[in-house]
Amino acid sequence: MTSTLQTGFSIAVAAYLLIRMEKRLDELAIAINNLEKGVAKYFGEM
């Protein structure tokens, strides 16, 4: 019983952290794309 609860809790925590990380990774990808556009515009490569 205790082992099952510990495993379930671990899975719940891991899922929560992965969902939060996915949002942050999406935001990071958008920021990198914006930076790439800014650098290209600054150096006139577009």
C-alpha positions, 0 to 999 in steps of 0.5 A: 500500500505504501509503495503504491502511494509513493509511486503514485505521488512520484508520478504525479510530481513528475507529470506536474514538473514536465507540464511546467517545463513544457510551458517554459520551453515553449516560451524559450523557443519564442524568445530564441526566435525573436532574438534570431529575428532581431540579430538578423535585422541588426546585421541586415541578413533578412 
